[in-house]
Amino acid sequence: MSKTYTFTKEERLCNKKLIDQLFHSGSSFLCYPFKVSWLIATDPQLFPAQVLFSVSKKRYKNAVDRNLIKRRIREAYRLHKQQYLYSLLSDTEKNIVFSIGFIGKEIAPYDFIEKKILKLLNQLSEQIAK
């Protein structure tokens, strides 16, 4: 974990059972244009957080648009996760799984998405610290 500005496969949430558990018994909050669902993980993980990014196929018909939004979200998350999320999780020795769903009505520019991701990570950190 010496490279802080990476986003590896192990940090992605792929486990179907964990995803079901996250959406059925996890907590959630809205930080427009994102909806965040999170759950404290009981199983030991390699990284303090595993994340899932989603963009509605119903709202964005073209895969190009969905991929553009997901790329922007991933980049903002990758750059700020260490400072705003991992530092708190390593201090409290907690592991979480969470999802970030984009529910906005239009494709947002990167600077807007980055600002909202920072707000979202702060909000998530506050809820985890409770």
Secondary structure as UniProt FT lines:
FT   HELIX           9..11
FT   HELIX           16..25
FT   STRAND          27..31
FT   TURN            32..33
FT   STRAND          34..40
FT   STRAND          49..55
FT   TURN            57..59
FT   HELIX           63..81
FT   HELIX           82..86
FT   HELIX           87..92
FT   STRAND          96..102
FT   HELIX           110..129
//
